[in-house]
Amino acid sequence: MTKKKAVKGLSFSVNKAIGITDAKKKIAKATGIPTTKSGRRAKAGKLLGL
């Protein structure tokens, strides 16, 4: 079995191609609520003073 060779520095994201990434970014900026789990956790920590 041969290993599939990827082109270095070239990647493809289905979510980015469909526009999900951009939509999430716009929602996060408009509401001020992060869309990532780590972002929400960090924001909650700041609000609670942790």
C-alpha positions in Angstrom: 0.0 0.0 0.0 1.4 3.4 -0.9 1.2 6.4 1.3 -0.7 9.4 -0.1 1.6 12.4 -0.6 0.1 15.8 0.3 1.4 19.0 -1.1 3.2 20.9 1.6 1.4 24.0 2.7 -1.8 23.2 0.9 -4.9 22.2 2.8 -8.6 22.2 2.2 -11.4 22.9 4.6 -15.0 22.0 3.7 -16.4 24.4 6.4 -14.4 27.3 5.0 -15.4 26.5 1.4 -19.1 26.4 2.3 -18.8 29.6 4.4 -19.5 28.2 7.8 -16.3 29.6 9.2 -17.1 33.1 8.1 -20.7 32.9 9.4 -19.5 31.8 12.8 -17.0 34.7 12.9 -19.7 37.2 12.0 -22.1 35.8 14.7 -19.3 35.9 17.3 -18.4 39.5 16.5 -22.0 40.7 16.5 -23.0 39.0 19.8 -19.7 39.1 21.6 -20.0 35.4 22.4 -17.2 33.2 21.1 -18.2 30.2 19.1 -15.4 27.9 20.2 -15.4 25.9 23.4 -12.1 27.3 24.5 -13.2 30.8 23.7 -16.4 30.5 25.7 -14.5 29.0 28.6 -12.0 31.9 28.6 -14.7 34.5 28.5 -16.6 32.9 31.4 -13.3 32.8 33.3 -12.7 36.5 32.8 -16.3 37.3 33.8 -16.0 35.3 37.0 -12.5 36.6 37.8 -10.8 33.3 37.5 
